[in-house]
Amino acid sequence: MLLLVPQSVTNLLLRVLLTGTMTNCTTEEEEDEVQLTGTHSSGKDRDYVSDEDADGGDGENGDSGEDDDDTEFVVDFLIPSDGALDEFSFLSDGPPSRFFRKVAEEMDIERKYLHIGYKFSTSKASDMPHKLDTAKHLEQLFAKAKKEIIKLNKSRSRTKKEFQVTIVDLTPKEKGKKGKVKEKEKRTARKKSKMQDDSSGSDDEVRPKRKSGADFLRDLEAKYGCDKHGGGACFVLKDGEHAPLGNNALSLWSLLMAQGAHTSDTVPPSVLNLNLEGTKAPVPTRRANKTGIEAEPHHHPHYPYYPPPPHVPYPPYYPPHAPPHQPHPAVPEAALPAPAPAPIPAIQTTLRKGISLDSQDDENPTDFPKVEDWLLELDGGDRGEDGHGFYLFGPPLRQNGYTRIVQLLDESVDSLRKICGDMPLGTAKLILKYAKQDCKKIRRVEAERKEAWAAQF
C-alpha cells in the first residue's frame, strides 16, 4: 500500500533528524571551552591588561574559527606592594613584556632586578613557588591556570574556591650599588653587630662611667664645704688650720683629676702650693730661684746691665827736674799708651732716635717669663676663673722647645693645638691672646727704661 506524504511533512522530518544529530555532536573540548569562558573568563568589572592597545584589536587570527587552545581568558594576580597585596588582572594572550613591566611597577622594583615566582590559590601552603622570570615561565603559568580553572568549574563542591595567582617576591632584601646580592654579607654583619652590642652592653655594666671635670668639682665642693666659713671650701691642715680653697683652686684640682694628672681627692695637687704642715710661714712662690733666693713676681721685669764708658788714659810722665843742659829723655815707644778709643756718643744718639715701643732688635729673651711659670700664674689669677687649666699644656710646650712666652707670638691657633694635642680651641685662642698682651706690656716697659737711660747722656 503506497502512502503519499506531503512535501511539507517530509521537510519537517528531515529538519528534526538533522537538528538532533548536530546537538549530539557537541564535543568534550567544546564543553571545556564553554566552562573556561564562564565565570573566570568573563572579565567583567576587572582591571585587566590586554594586548589590544599594542595590537590595535586586529589579531592575525581574528576569525571565529580559532582552536580551543587559543581561547583567551583572564587571570587575577595578587602582587605584594608596600607590605600589602595589590590585585590586577591580565589576559592570557597578553604580551609578556607588558606583564613584567606591570609587576615591576606595582612592586616598585627595576625590571632588571625583578626576581619573582608564583603560587596558585589551589596549591598547598607547603608547595614551593614556581619561577616566573621569563616569557616561557609566563606561558607555562597560563597553561597550568587553564587546567585549574576547568577543574574548578567541573567541581561539584558547593563552595568553590576563587582561582587567583599570588606573585612571590624572590628578590633579596639588600642589594649593592651595582645590583649584586649581598644578603649573606648583610646577615653576617647583623650577627657581628648584635655580638658587639651585647659585648658593649656587658662592658657598660662592668666598667664605670668616666667622670668629667664638673663631676669632680661637685664632689670636691661637697667634701670640703666648711660651715665655719659660710659654706665656702676649706682644706684642714695638719695643725687644724683652715686653708681656704677658692673657685680657681677647686677648678684646677678637678680639672687635673679629670685629665688624670692628679688622682687623689684627699691630698691637694702641688700646683696649689698649700702648706700641708699648717705653719704660719709664707707659702713659697711658684717660681722659686735655684739658689734659694725668693724670686719677685714678674710684673716688672729686671733691667739689663749696660757698662759705663771707659776712662780716658792719663798723659805720658816726664821727669820734673831735668838739668837745663840735658834734653828731656825720649819716651820709649813701648811706654806710650794705646790710642784712646773712639768716643761713644753714637750710642746715645742711636738710643735717642732709634728706640721705640715696638723695637725688638736688641730684645733680651730673659725679659719674658717662662711658659710653664706664666701658665701657672694664669690659672692662679683672674684669667683662670673659668677653669681652663692652662698649666696642663706647659709640659708639651716645653718638650717642643717653647721656653719663653715670646716664642708663642709666632704661632697660630692651629699650630698651637697641633703641638699640645687635645687643647680645646677656646683655650688655644686665650693663650695666644694673653701672650700677646703680656709681651706688649713687657716691651713697652723695657722701651721706656731704655729711653730713660739714654736721656742721661
C-alpha positions as CSV (number, residue, x, y, z in Angstrom):
1,M,0.0,0.0,0.0
2,L,1.5,3.2,-1.1
3,L,1.2,6.2,1.3
4,L,1.5,9.7,-0.1
5,V,3.2,12.0,2.3
6,P,3.0,15.7,1.7
7,Q,6.3,17.5,0.8
8,S,6.0,19.8,3.8
9,V,5.9,16.9,6.3
10,T,8.9,15.3,4.6
11,N,10.9,18.5,5.1
12,L,9.9,18.8,8.7
13,L,11.1,15.2,9.5
14,L,14.5,15.9,7.8
15,R,15.0,19.1,9.8
16,V,14.3,17.2,13.1
17,L,16.7,14.5,12.3
18,L,19.5,16.9,11.3
19,T,19.0,19.0,14.5
20,G,19.3,16.0,16.8
21,T,22.5,14.9,15.1
22,M,24.1,18.3,15.4
23,T,23.2,18.6,19.1
24,N,24.7,15.2,19.9
25,C,27.9,16.1,18.1
26,T,29.0,18.6,20.8
27,T,32.5,17.5,21.8
28,E,34.0,17.4,25.2
29,E,36.6,20.0,24.1
30,E,33.7,22.4,23.3
31,E,32.3,21.8,26.7
32,D,35.7,22.7,28.2
33,E,35.7,25.8,26.2
34,V,32.3,26.8,27.5
35,Q,33.4,26.1,31.0
36,L,36.6,28.1,30.6
37,T,34.9,31.1,29.2
38,G,32.4,31.1,32.0
39,T,32.8,32.9,35.3
40,H,36.6,33.0,35.2
41,S,36.8,34.4,31.7
42,S,34.1,36.9,31.8
43,G,36.4,39.8,32.6
44,K,33.6,42.0,33.8
45,D,34.3,44.6,36.4
46,R,38.0,43.8,36.4
47,D,41.1,46.0,35.8
48,Y,42.8,43.6,33.4
49,V,45.6,44.4,31.0
50,S,45.2,43.2,27.4
51,D,47.2,43.5,24.2
52,E,44.5,45.4,22.3
53,D,46.4,48.7,22.9
54,A,49.5,47.2,21.3
55,D,47.9,45.2,18.5
56,G,45.1,47.6,17.8
57,G,42.5,44.9,18.3
58,D,43.2,43.3,14.9
59,G,44.8,39.9,15.6
60,E,46.1,37.7,12.8
61,N,43.6,35.0,13.8
62,G,40.6,37.3,14.2
63,D,38.1,34.9,12.6
64,S,35.8,32.8,14.7
65,G,37.5,29.6,13.6
66,E,40.4,29.6,16.1
67,D,41.3,26.5,18.0
68,D,40.4,25.8,21.6
69,D,44.0,26.2,22.8
70,D,44.0,29.8,21.6
71,T,40.9,30.8,23.7
72,E,41.9,33.8,25.8
73,F,40.8,34.1,29.4
74,V,41.5,36.4,32.4
75,V,43.7,35.5,35.4
76,D,43.6,37.5,38.6
77,F,47.1,38.2,40.1
78,L,47.9,39.3,43.7
79,I,51.2,41.3,44.0
80,P,53.0,42.3,47.2
81,S,53.3,46.1,47.4
82,D,54.3,48.1,50.5
83,G,53.6,45.3,52.9
84,A,50.2,44.6,51.4
85,L,48.7,42.7,48.4
86,D,47.5,44.6,45.3
87,E,45.3,42.9,42.7
88,F,45.3,43.2,38.9
89,S,44.0,41.1,36.0
90,F,45.8,40.0,32.9
91,L,44.7,38.3,29.7
92,S,46.3,35.0,28.8
93,D,47.4,36.2,25.4
94,G,48.8,39.5,26.6
95,P,52.5,40.4,25.8
96,P,54.9,39.1,28.4
97,S,56.9,42.4,28.4
98,R,53.8,44.3,29.5
99,F,53.1,41.8,32.2
100,F,56.6,42.0,33.7
101,R,56.6,45.8,33.4
102,K,53.3,46.0,35.2
103,V,54.6,43.7,38.0
104,A,57.8,45.7,38.4
105,E,55.8,49.0,38.7
106,E,53.5,47.6,41.3
107,M,56.4,46.2,43.3
108,D,58.5,49.4,42.8
109,I,61.5,47.4,41.6
110,E,63.5,48.0,38.4
111,R,62.8,45.4,35.7
112,K,66.4,44.2,35.7
113,Y,66.2,43.4,39.4
114,L,62.8,41.7,39.2
115,H,63.1,38.1,40.6
116,I,59.6,36.6,41.3
117,G,57.7,33.3,41.5
118,Y,54.1,32.4,41.6
119,K,51.7,30.1,43.5
120,F,48.0,29.2,42.7
121,S,45.3,29.7,45.2
122,T,44.6,26.0,44.8
123,S,48.1,25.0,45.8
124,K,49.1,23.7,49.2
125,A,50.7,26.0,51.6
126,S,53.8,23.8,51.7
127,D,54.3,23.9,48.0
128,M,57.3,25.8,46.7
129,P,56.6,28.7,44.3
130,H,57.3,28.3,40.6
131,K,59.8,30.6,39.0
132,L,58.4,33.5,36.8
133,D,61.4,35.3,35.3
134,T,60.9,34.7,31.5
135,A,58.2,34.7,28.9
136,K,58.4,30.9,28.8
137,H,57.6,30.8,32.5
138,L,54.6,33.0,31.9
139,E,53.3,30.8,29.1
140,Q,53.6,27.8,31.4
141,L,51.7,29.7,34.1
142,F,48.7,30.3,31.8
143,A,48.7,26.7,30.6
144,K,48.5,25.4,34.2
145,A,46.0,28.1,35.1
146,K,43.7,27.0,32.3
147,K,43.6,23.4,33.6
148,E,43.0,24.6,37.1
149,I,40.1,26.8,36.0
150,I,38.5,23.9,34.1
151,K,39.0,21.7,37.1
152,L,37.3,24.2,39.4
153,N,34.3,24.6,37.0
154,K,33.8,20.9,36.8
155,S,33.9,20.5,40.6
156,R,30.6,19.8,42.3
157,S,31.6,21.3,45.5
158,R,29.1,23.8,47.0
159,T,31.8,26.3,48.0
160,K,34.1,26.7,45.0
161,K,37.4,28.4,45.8
162,E,38.2,31.5,43.7
163,F,41.2,31.0,41.5
164,Q,44.0,33.5,41.9
165,V,47.7,33.6,41.3
166,T,49.9,35.1,44.0
167,I,53.2,36.6,43.0
168,V,56.0,35.8,45.4
169,D,58.9,38.2,45.7
170,L,62.2,36.3,45.5
171,T,64.4,39.4,45.4
172,P,66.9,39.5,48.3
173,K,66.3,42.2,50.9
174,E,69.5,44.1,50.3
175,K,71.4,44.9,47.1
176,G,74.7,46.5,46.5
177,K,75.2,49.7,44.4
178,K,75.6,47.7,41.2
179,G,72.7,45.3,42.0
180,K,74.9,42.5,43.4
181,V,73.3,40.5,46.1
182,K,74.8,41.0,49.5
183,E,72.2,39.2,51.7
184,K,74.7,36.8,53.1
185,E,77.2,39.5,54.0
186,K,74.3,41.5,55.5
187,R,73.3,38.6,57.7
188,T,76.9,38.2,58.8
189,A,77.1,41.9,59.6
190,R,73.9,41.8,61.6
191,K,75.3,38.9,63.7
192,K,78.5,40.8,64.3
193,S,76.6,44.0,65.2
194,K,74.5,42.1,67.6
195,M,77.5,40.5,69.2
196,Q,79.2,43.9,69.6
197,D,76.1,45.4,71.1
198,D,75.9,42.5,73.6
199,S,79.6,42.9,74.5
200,S,79.4,46.7,74.7
201,G,76.3,46.3,77.0
202,S,78.2,44.0,79.3
203,D,81.2,46.3,79.3
204,D,79.0,49.2,80.3
205,E,77.6,47.2,83.2
206,V,81.1,46.2,84.4
207,R,83.1,49.3,83.6
208,P,82.1,52.5,85.5
209,K,81.4,55.7,83.6
210,R,84.4,58.1,83.4
211,K,83.8,61.2,85.5
212,S,84.1,64.7,84.0
213,G,85.7,67.8,85.5
214,A,82.3,69.1,86.5
215,D,81.6,65.8,88.4
216,F,84.9,66.1,90.3
217,L,84.2,69.8,91.0
218,R,80.9,68.9,92.6
219,D,82.5,66.2,94.7
220,L,85.2,68.5,95.9
221,E,82.8,71.2,96.8
222,A,80.6,68.8,98.8
223,K,83.7,67.3,100.6
224,Y,85.5,70.5,101.6
225,G,82.5,72.7,102.3
226,C,83.1,74.5,105.6
227,D,80.3,75.7,107.9
228,K,82.8,77.9,109.8
229,H,83.4,80.0,106.7
230,G,79.8,80.3,105.4
231,G,79.8,77.1,103.3
232,G,83.0,78.0,101.4
233,A,85.5,75.3,100.7
234,C,88.4,74.9,103.1
235,F,91.2,72.3,103.4
236,V,92.1,71.4,107.0
237,L,95.9,71.3,107.5
238,K,97.7,69.0,109.9
239,D,97.7,71.6,112.8
240,G,94.0,72.2,112.4
241,E,94.3,75.4,110.5
242,H,91.8,76.0,107.7
243,A,93.3,76.9,104.3
244,P,90.5,78.4,102.0
245,L,90.1,76.9,98.6
246,G,88.8,79.4,96.1
247,N,87.0,78.7,92.9
248,N,90.2,78.8,90.9
249,A,91.9,76.2,93.2
250,L,88.9,73.8,93.1
251,S,88.5,74.2,89.3
252,L,92.2,73.4,88.8
253,W,92.1,70.5,91.2
254,S,89.0,69.0,89.5
255,L,90.5,69.5,86.0
256,L,93.7,67.8,86.9
257,M,91.7,64.8,88.2
258,A,89.6,64.6,85.1
259,Q,92.8,64.7,82.9
260,G,94.4,62.0,85.0
261,A,97.3,64.3,86.1
262,H,96.2,64.0,89.8
263,T,94.4,61.1,91.3
264,S,93.8,62.0,94.9
265,D,90.8,63.9,96.3
266,T,92.3,64.0,99.8
267,V,95.8,65.4,99.0
268,P,95.7,68.7,97.0
269,P,97.9,68.9,94.0
270,S,101.3,70.6,94.4
271,V,100.4,73.4,92.0
272,L,98.0,74.8,94.6
273,N,101.1,75.4,96.9
274,L,99.2,74.6,100.1
275,N,101.4,74.3,103.1
276,L,100.1,71.0,104.4
277,E,102.1,71.2,107.7
278,G,100.0,74.2,108.8
279,T,102.8,76.6,109.7
280,K,102.3,80.3,109.6
281,A,105.3,80.7,107.4
282,P,104.5,82.2,104.0
283,V,103.9,79.8,101.2
284,P,106.9,79.8,98.7
285,T,106.2,81.3,95.3
286,R,105.7,79.1,92.3
287,R,108.8,80.4,90.5
288,A,111.5,79.9,93.2
289,N,115.1,80.6,92.3
290,K,117.5,77.7,92.2
291,T,119.8,79.5,94.7
292,G,117.1,79.6,97.3
293,I,116.5,83.3,97.0
294,E,112.9,84.0,96.5
295,A,112.1,85.5,93.1
296,E,110.0,88.5,92.8
297,P,106.8,88.5,90.8
298,H,107.4,89.1,87.1
299,H,105.1,92.1,86.8
300,H,108.1,94.4,86.4
301,P,111.0,92.6,84.7
302,H,114.6,93.3,85.7
303,Y,116.6,95.8,83.7
304,P,119.7,94.6,81.7
305,Y,123.1,96.0,82.8
306,Y,124.9,98.4,80.5
307,P,128.5,99.1,81.5
308,P,129.7,102.8,81.7
309,P,132.1,104.2,79.0
310,P,135.9,103.6,79.7
311,H,138.0,106.4,81.3
312,V,140.4,108.4,79.1
313,P,144.1,107.4,79.8
314,Y,146.5,109.9,81.6
315,P,149.2,111.7,79.5
316,P,152.8,110.3,79.5
317,Y,155.1,111.1,82.5
318,Y,158.1,113.3,82.3
319,P,160.8,113.8,85.0
320,P,160.1,117.1,86.9
321,H,163.6,118.4,87.4
322,A,165.8,117.6,84.4
323,P,169.1,119.5,84.2
324,P,169.0,122.5,81.8
325,H,171.9,121.3,79.7
326,Q,170.2,117.9,79.2
327,P,167.2,117.5,76.9
328,H,164.2,115.6,78.2
329,P,164.7,111.9,77.8
330,A,162.8,110.3,74.9
331,V,159.9,108.2,75.9
332,P,160.2,104.7,74.6
333,E,157.5,103.6,72.1
334,A,156.6,100.7,74.2
335,A,155.7,103.0,77.1
336,L,153.4,105.1,75.0
337,P,149.8,104.5,75.9
338,A,147.4,103.0,73.4
339,P,145.3,105.4,71.4
340,A,142.1,106.3,73.1
341,P,139.0,104.5,71.8
342,A,136.6,106.4,69.7
343,P,134.0,108.3,71.7
344,I,130.7,106.6,72.1
345,P,128.2,109.5,71.8
346,A,126.9,107.5,68.9
347,I,125.3,105.1,71.4
348,Q,123.2,107.7,73.0
349,T,122.3,109.2,69.6
350,T,121.1,105.7,68.5
351,L,119.2,105.2,71.6
352,R,117.6,108.6,71.4
353,K,116.5,108.4,67.8
354,G,116.1,104.6,67.1
355,I,114.3,103.2,70.1
356,S,110.5,102.8,70.1
357,L,107.8,100.9,71.8
358,D,107.9,98.2,69.1
359,S,111.7,97.9,68.9
360,Q,112.8,94.2,69.0
361,D,116.3,94.4,67.6
362,D,118.2,94.3,70.9
363,E,115.5,92.3,72.8
364,N,116.6,90.1,75.6
365,P,114.6,86.8,75.8
366,T,115.1,86.7,79.6
367,D,112.9,89.8,79.9
368,F,109.9,87.5,79.2
369,P,108.7,84.8,81.7
370,K,109.0,81.1,81.2
371,V,106.0,79.4,79.6
372,E,105.2,77.0,82.4
373,D,105.5,79.6,85.1
374,W,103.4,82.0,83.1
375,L,100.7,79.4,82.5
376,L,100.6,78.6,86.2
377,E,100.1,82.3,87.0
378,L,97.3,82.4,84.5
379,D,95.5,79.6,86.4
380,G,96.0,81.3,89.8
381,G,94.9,84.8,88.6
382,D,91.7,86.3,87.3
383,R,92.3,84.8,83.9
384,G,91.9,81.3,85.4
385,E,88.5,81.9,86.9
386,D,86.8,79.8,84.2
387,G,89.0,76.7,84.9
388,H,90.7,76.3,81.5
389,G,93.6,74.5,83.1
390,F,96.4,76.4,81.3
391,Y,99.1,74.7,83.4
392,L,98.3,71.3,81.8
393,F,99.7,72.4,78.5
394,G,103.1,73.6,79.9
395,P,104.9,70.2,79.6
396,P,104.1,69.7,75.9
397,L,105.2,73.2,75.0
398,R,108.4,72.8,76.9
399,Q,109.1,69.4,75.3
400,N,108.8,71.1,71.9
401,G,111.3,73.9,72.8
402,Y,108.9,76.7,73.8
403,T,110.7,78.2,76.9
404,R,109.6,81.8,76.9
405,I,106.2,83.2,76.1
406,V,107.7,85.4,73.4
407,Q,108.0,82.3,71.3
408,L,104.3,81.8,71.2
409,L,103.7,85.0,69.2
410,D,104.8,83.3,66.0
411,E,102.3,80.5,66.4
412,S,98.7,80.3,65.1
413,V,95.8,78.7,66.8
414,D,96.0,75.6,64.6
415,S,99.8,75.1,65.2
416,L,99.4,75.5,68.9
417,R,96.6,72.9,69.1
418,K,98.8,70.5,67.0
419,I,101.7,70.9,69.4
420,C,99.5,70.4,72.5
421,G,97.4,67.5,71.2
422,D,94.0,67.8,72.7
423,M,94.0,71.5,73.6
424,P,90.5,73.0,73.2
425,L,90.0,75.7,70.5
426,G,88.9,78.3,73.0
427,T,91.9,77.6,75.3
428,A,94.3,78.0,72.5
429,K,92.8,81.3,71.5
430,L,93.1,82.6,75.1
431,I,96.7,81.5,75.5
432,L,97.8,83.4,72.3
433,K,95.7,86.4,73.3
434,Y,97.2,86.7,76.8
435,A,100.7,86.1,75.5
436,K,100.4,89.0,73.0
437,Q,99.0,91.3,75.7
438,D,101.8,90.5,78.2
439,C,104.6,90.7,75.7
440,K,103.4,94.1,74.6
441,K,103.4,95.3,78.2
442,I,106.9,94.0,78.8
443,R,108.2,95.6,75.6
444,R,106.6,98.9,76.5
445,V,108.2,98.9,79.9
446,E,111.6,98.0,78.5
447,A,111.4,100.7,75.8
448,E,110.6,103.3,78.4
449,R,113.5,102.2,80.6
450,K,115.9,102.3,77.6
451,E,114.8,105.8,76.7
452,A,115.2,107.0,80.3
453,W,118.7,105.6,80.4
454,A,119.6,107.2,77.1
455,A,118.4,110.6,78.3
456,Q,121.1,110.7,80.9
457,F,123.8,111.2,78.2
